[in-house]
Amino acid sequence: MNLMKMKNKPKEIFAIDMFIGKKQLQGIYLFLLLSFTVAFSACDKISDNSPDNISPAAASIGLELIADNLVSPLSVVEAPDDSNRLFIVDQTGKIWIVGADGNKIAEPFLDITSKLIALSPQYDERGLLSLAFHPDYKTNGKFYIFYTAPPNPGGPEPGANWDHINRVAEFKVLSGNPDKADMGSERIVLDSDQPQGNHNGGTIAFCADGYLYVSIGDGGGGDDVGPGHVPDWYTVNEGGNGQDIEANLLGNILRIDVNCATGYLIPKSNPFVGKKGKDEIFAFGFRNPYRFSFDMGGQHQLFAGDAGQELYEEISIVTKGGNYGWNVKEGTHCFNTDDPTTNRPDCPDEDPDGRKLIDPIIEVNNVKNPAGGIAVTIVGGNVYRGKTIPELDGRYIFGTFSQSPEAPTAELFIAQSKSSGLWSYEEIILKDLPNDLGLFLKGFGQDLKGEIFITGSTLLGPSGNTGKVYKLAMVE
């Protein structure tokens, strides 16, 4: 049985804007030096070493339950301390541990519920959104989280208040207890005022270069306009933060050095150091880069899923200094703030500084697309580098939040690389779940062996206890 099928079927059209909208002594030294150099430079550039035209062999792929009775799990991370423990990020403010024995520990590792802005149980893009362990966690016990805190006083303009703060904070593990965080160890690394409640981005991750990467959306709302959305160079479309690189940190992927006592440092190789643009910015032109990941193998490419607005969802390979087009473009198409349901006939293909607007590698029709669509929004995933399912090796796995905001009908996909242009993608047909996951897909995870996990719940918002974490696995 073929475990993939092409996705070209029309879907019922609904609308919602959510985040929904990775020895000889001299010889070994040289080898390690060359390996480090490749990994370091790979965060700044890409090299597509994946062969084209791979067709995975038939297999029985299914889901292995890892944890349940969660609220709204968003991601899974393995601690780099040889303990074989998985850490699950629950949107409502808790991080849970699944031990090496496969059992979830009864008490959370971290509980910052009291630090969060109050969440709407019906639907919310705020909360505890991401976790990243310091590369030296085994010795220094440091880890980092991205969460949404109550707002600062004032607002982006008179009569408009800030909605919340997007915060990156450092914590340490409790001395003498590896299953508990030291709640008194919090150090605020970065704060960014957010004008609206959605489009927070929210992923943090370390690359092989040792720096922390942070995704932040365009500020929320629609069209990249409204209070807190500054004008940009493209006057045909009103807005916005996606194309601005000077006024704020919104609509960007940042790169910072957290190896300091206070705040953060700027990597000297960041693209706008000594130039126009904020020094923290690594790449820009994003609407809501909710989930991104680094490939654990190859050239450690950065894959980012960016939620579209009306017609197109996208995934891009992100390079240093790259401009990814929003709100000049939505996917590969010219965006139209006057009528987002139609494309403009033409638009610039580069910005005033001569940077080409980089198109995505994957484009998926939104359910609101008149031509038919399959995604309420896209959820960026991971390149499979595990051993359990060899047929998936080196392939990018991603998903859709759902096919409709009214039902938990998420789907998983596998993408096939191409040397240029858009990649093809197919649905992964899971054994016993041939139609959909029966979940709202809220995130992915990957352990240190390269195996992939999915997270989700049957409820749209952060409420109830239907949240589950599964591992992609071979099943009988």
C-alpha positions in Angstrom: 0.0 0.0 0.0 1.3 3.5 -0.9 1.5 5.5 2.3 1.3 8.9 0.5 -1.3 10.5 -1.7 -1.1 13.8 -3.5 -3.1 16.6 -2.1 -5.3 18.3 -4.6 -8.8 17.8 -3.4 -11.0 20.8 -2.7 -12.1 21.5 0.8 -15.1 23.2 2.4 -14.2 26.9 2.7 -14.0 28.3 6.2 -12.1 31.3 7.6 -10.0 31.9 10.7 -6.8 33.7 11.3 -4.5 31.7 13.6 -1.0 30.4 14.2 -3.2 29.8 13.3 -3.2 32.9 11.1 17.8 21.3 14.8 42.4 8.3 15.9 45.4 10.1 15.1 45.3 13.2 17.2 46.1 15.6 14.4 43.7 14.0 12.0 40.8 14.0 14.5 41.5 17.7 15.4 41.3 18.6 11.7 38.1 16.6 11.3 36.4 18.3 14.2 37.5 21.7 13.1 36.2 21.2 9.6 32.9 19.8 11.0 32.4 22.7 13.3 33.2 25.2 10.5 30.5 23.5 8.3 27.9 23.6 11.1 28.7 27.1 12.0 28.4 28.5 8.5 25.3 26.4 7.7 23.1 28.6 10.0 24.0 31.5 7.7 23.5 29.8 4.3 21.8 26.7 2.9 23.0 23.9 0.7 20.4 21.5 -0.5 22.1 18.1 -0.5 18.9 16.1 -0.6 18.5 14.2 -3.9 15.4 14.9 -6.0 12.7 12.5 -7.0 12.8 10.2 -4.0 9.7 8.1 -3.5 9.4 6.5 0.0 8.8 2.8 0.0 5.6 1.4 1.2 5.5 1.1 5.0 3.1 1.0 7.9 3.5 4.4 9.7 1.4 5.2 12.7 1.3 7.1 15.9 2.7 5.9 19.2 1.1 7.6 22.2 3.7 9.2 24.4 1.6 11.3 26.8 -2.0 12.4 27.3 -4.3 14.3 29.6 -2.5 17.5 28.6 -4.3 20.8 27.8 -2.7 22.2 24.7 0.7 20.8 24.0 2.8 22.7 21.5 6.2 21.1 21.3 8.5 18.3 22.5 12.2 18.7 23.3 14.7 16.2 24.6 17.1 17.4 27.3 20.8 17.2 26.1 22.0 15.6 29.3 22.0 11.9 28.4 18.9 11.3 30.6 16.6 10.3 27.6 13.9 12.6 29.1 11.3 14.3 26.9 10.0 17.8 27.9 6.5 18.8 26.7 5.5 22.4 26.5 1.9 23.0 27.4 0.5 26.3 26.3 -1.2 27.0 29.6 2.2 27.5 31.3 3.5 24.1 32.3 6.4 21.9 31.1 6.0 18.2 31.7 8.6 15.5 31.7 8.3 12.0 30.2 11.0 10.0 31.8 13.3 7.4 30.2 10.9 4.8 31.4 8.1 6.3 29.2 6.0 7.6 32.1 5.0 11.2 32.6 6.2 12.6 35.9 3.3 13.6 38.1 4.5 17.2 38.9 5.5 19.6 36.2 9.1 20.6 35.6 8.1 24.2 35.3 4.9 26.1 36.1 4.7 29.8 35.0 0.9 29.9 34.9 1.0 33.0 37.2 3.4 34.8 34.9 1.2 34.5 31.8 -1.4 36.9 30.5 -4.8 35.4 30.9 -5.7 33.1 28.1 -9.0 32.6 26.3 -10.1 29.0 26.6 -12.0 29.2 23.3 -8.9 30.1 21.2 -5.6 31.9 21.9 -2.2 32.2 20.3 -0.6 33.4 23.5 0.8 31.4 26.4 3.9 29.4 27.0 5.0 28.8 23.4 8.5 27.3 23.3 11.5 25.7 25.1 15.1 25.5 24.2 17.9 23.9 26.2 21.3 25.6 26.3 23.8 23.5 24.3 25.8 23.1 27.6 22.7 22.3 29.6 24.4 19.1 31.0 26.9 21.3 32.8 25.3 24.7 33.3 21.6 23.7 33.7 20.3 26.6 31.7 17.2 26.6 29.5 15.1 29.2 27.8 11.4 29.7 27.3 9.2 32.0 25.1 6.0 33.2 26.8 3.5 36.0 26.7 3.5 38.2 29.8 1.0 41.0 30.8 1.5 44.2 28.9 3.6 47.2 29.7 1.7 50.5 30.3 0.8 52.6 27.3 0.5 51.5 23.8 1.8 51.9 20.2 -0.3 55.1 19.7 -2.8 57.3 21.7 -5.9 55.3 22.5 -4.4 51.9 21.8 -2.9 49.7 24.4 -0.3 47.0 24.1 -1.8 43.5 24.3 1.1 41.7 26.0 4.8 41.2 26.0 6.6 38.5 24.0 9.3 37.4 26.4 12.3 35.2 26.2 13.6 34.2 29.6 16.4 32.1 31.0 15.9 29.6 33.9 18.1 27.0 35.6 17.4 23.5 36.7 17.0 23.2 40.5 20.2 22.1 42.1 19.9 18.5 43.3 16.7 17.8 41.4 16.9 17.4 37.6 13.1 17.1 37.4 12.4 20.6 38.7 13.2 24.0 37.5 14.5 26.7 39.9 11.6 29.1 39.8 13.7 31.8 41.4 16.3 31.7 38.7 14.5 33.6 36.0 16.5 36.1 34.0 14.6 38.1 31.4 16.6 38.0 28.2 14.4 39.8 25.7 11.1 41.6 25.8 9.1 42.8 22.8 5.8 44.7 23.1 3.0 43.1 21.1 0.1 45.3 19.8 -2.4 42.5 19.1 -3.0 39.1 20.6 -2.1 37.0 17.6 1.0 36.5 15.4 3.5 36.0 18.2 5.7 33.6 16.3 7.0 31.9 19.4 9.7 29.4 18.5 13.2 29.6 20.1 16.0 27.2 19.2 19.8 27.0 19.2 21.6 26.4 16.0 25.0 24.7 15.7 26.6 28.1 15.9 25.6 28.4 19.5 23.3 31.3 19.1 19.6 31.5 20.0 17.1 32.1 17.2 13.7 33.6 18.0 10.7 34.0 15.8 8.3 36.9 16.3 5.2 37.6 14.1 4.2 40.9 12.5 2.2 42.1 15.5 -1.2 40.6 14.8 -4.4 41.6 13.3 -4.8 41.4 9.5 -2.9 42.8 6.5 0.0 43.9 8.8 -1.9 47.1 9.5 -3.4 48.9 12.5 -1.9 50.3 15.8 1.6 49.1 16.2 2.1 48.4 12.5 4.5 51.0 11.0 4.5 52.1 7.4 7.1 50.5 5.1 8.6 51.2 1.6 5.8 49.4 -0.4 3.1 52.1 -0.4 0.8 50.2 -2.7 0.0 48.0 0.3 -0.7 49.7 3.6 1.6 48.5 6.5 3.7 47.0 7.8 6.1 45.5 10.2 7.0 42.6 7.9 9.1 44.9 5.6 10.3 47.3 8.3 13.7 46.5 9.9 14.2 49.7 11.9 11.2 50.5 14.1 10.7 47.2 16.0 11.5 43.5 16.2 8.1 42.3 14.7 7.9 40.2 11.6 11.4 38.8 12.0 13.5 35.8 13.0 16.2 37.1 15.4 19.6 35.8 16.3 21.1 36.6 19.7 23.9 35.5 22.0 22.6 34.6 25.5 26.0 33.8 27.0 26.1 36.9 29.2 25.0 37.9 32.7 22.3 40.4 31.6 20.1 40.8 28.5 21.8 39.4 25.4 24.7 40.1 23.0 24.6 40.7 19.3 26.5 38.2 17.1 29.0 40.2 15.1 28.0 38.3 11.9 24.4 39.3 12.1 23.4 40.8 8.7 22.5 44.3 9.9 25.3 45.0 12.3 26.8 48.3 11.2 24.0 48.8 8.6 20.5 50.1 8.5 18.3 47.7 10.4 18.1 46.3 13.9 21.2 44.3 14.9 19.1 41.4 16.3 17.5 40.6 13.0 18.6 37.5 11.2 15.9 37.5 8.5 12.6 39.4 7.9 9.4 39.6 5.9 7.4 37.2 7.9 3.7 37.2 8.9 3.6 34.7 11.7 6.6 32.2 11.7 4.9 30.1 14.4 7.1 27.0 14.2 10.7 26.7 12.8 13.4 24.1 13.2 16.9 23.3 12.2 17.7 20.2 10.2 19.8 17.9 12.6 21.8 16.7 9.6 23.0 17.9 6.2 23.8 21.6 6.3 21.5 22.4 9.3 19.1 24.4 7.2 16.5 26.5 9.0 12.9 25.6 7.9 10.2 28.0 8.9 6.5 27.7 8.5 4.8 31.1 8.0 1.0 31.3 8.5 -0.8 32.9 5.5 -3.8 35.2 5.7 -6.3 34.5 3.0 -5.1 32.3 0.2 -1.7 30.7 0.8 0.3 29.1 3.5 4.1 28.7 3.2 7.3 27.1 4.4 10.7 28.6 3.6 14.3 27.8 4.1 15.6 30.8 5.9 19.0 32.4 5.1 20.9 35.2 6.8 19.6 38.7 5.8 16.8 37.2 3.7 13.6 39.1 2.9 10.6 36.7 2.8 8.2 39.1 1.3 5.3 39.8 3.6 3.2 41.9 3.1 4.3 42.5 -0.5 3.6 38.8 -1.1 1.7 36.0 0.4 3.5 32.8 -0.7 4.6 33.2 -4.3 1.8 35.6 -5.0 1.3 39.4 -4.9 -0.7 40.3 -1.8 -3.5 42.8 -1.9 -4.4 44.8 1.2 -7.3 46.4 -0.6 -8.9 42.9 -1.2 -6.9 40.1 0.4 -9.1 37.5 -1.4 -7.6 38.4 -4.7 -4.0 38.7 -5.8 -2.5 41.9 -7.3 -1.5 41.4 -10.9 2.1 42.3 -10.1 4.4 43.5 -7.4 8.2 44.1 -6.8 10.5 41.2 -6.8 13.1 43.0 -4.6 13.1 45.6 -1.9 14.7 49.1 -2.2 18.0 47.8 -0.9 18.2 45.2 -3.7 17.3 42.2 -1.6 15.3 39.7 -3.6 11.9 38.7 -2.1 12.6 35.1 -1.4 9.8 32.7 -2.3 8.9 29.7 -0.1 9.9 26.1 -0.9 6.4 24.8 0.0 3.1 26.5 -0.7 -0.3 25.2 0.4 -3.7 26.6 -0.4 -5.6 28.0 2.6 -9.2 26.7 3.0 -10.4 30.2 2.1 -8.8 30.0 -1.4 -11.5 30.0 -4.0 -9.5 27.4 -6.0 -9.9 25.0 -3.0 -7.7 24.6 0.0 -6.6 22.1 2.6 -5.3 24.2 5.5 -6.7 26.5 8.1 -3.0 27.3 8.7 0.3 25.5 8.2 2.4 24.1 11.0 6.1 23.9 10.4 7.8 20.6 11.3 11.1 18.9 11.1 13.5 17.0 8.8 13.4 13.3 9.7 16.8 12.1 10.9 15.7 9.1 12.9 16.2 5.3 12.4 12.7 4.0 13.1 11.3 4.8 9.6 14.2 4.7 7.1 11.9 5.6 4.2 11.5 9.1 5.6 15.2 9.8 6.1 16.1 13.4 5.1 12.5 14.3 4.2 10.8 17.3 5.6 7.6 16.5 7.7 5.0 19.2 8.3 1.3 19.5 8.8 -1.9 21.6 8.8 -3.6 22.8 11.9 -6.9 21.5 10.6 -9.0 21.4 7.4 -11.6 23.5 9.2 -11.7 25.6 12.4 -14.8 23.7 13.3 -13.3 20.2 13.5 -10.0 18.6 14.6 -9.0 17.2 11.2 -5.3 17.9 10.9 -3.2 16.2 8.3 0.5 15.3 8.0 2.6 15.8 4.9 6.0 14.9 3.6 7.9 17.2 1.2 10.1 16.2 -1.7 13.1 18.5 -2.3 13.8 20.2 -5.6 16.9 22.1 -6.7 14.7 25.1 -7.6 11.1 26.1 -7.4 8.3 24.8 -5.2 8.7 21.4 -3.6 6.1 18.7 -4.1 4.4 17.3 -1.1 2.1 14.4 -0.3 -0.1 13.4 2.6 1.3 10.8 5.0 -1.4 8.1 5.2 -1.3 6.8 8.8 -2.3 3.3 9.5 -5.7 3.3 11.4 -6.0 7.1 10.6 -6.4 7.2 6.8 -8.4 10.4 6.7 -6.9 12.8 9.3 -5.4 12.9 12.8 -8.6 13.6 14.7 -6.7 16.5 16.3 -6.0 20.1 15.9 -2.2 19.9 15.2 -0.5 22.4 17.4 3.2 21.5 17.0 6.0 19.1 16.4 9.1 17.9 18.3 12.2 15.9 17.7 14.4 13.9 20.0 18.2 13.7 19.8 18.0 10.6 17.7 16.0 12.5 15.1 12.6 10.9 15.7 9.6 13.1 15.2 6.7 13.8 17.6 3.4 15.6 17.0 1.3 17.5 19.5 -2.3 18.5 19.5 -5.8 18.3 21.1 -9.4 17.9 20.0 -10.2 21.4 21.2 -9.4 24.6 19.3 -8.2 26.6 22.4 -6.2 26.0 25.5 -8.8 24.2 27.5 -9.9 20.7 28.6 -7.6 17.7 28.9 -7.6 16.2 25.4 -4.0 17.2 24.6 -1.8 14.3 23.4 1.7 13.8 22.3 2.5 11.1 19.7 5.6 9.7 18.1 5.8 8.8 14.4 6.5 5.1 14.4 6.3 1.9 12.5 3.3 -0.1 13.5 2.1 -3.7 12.9 
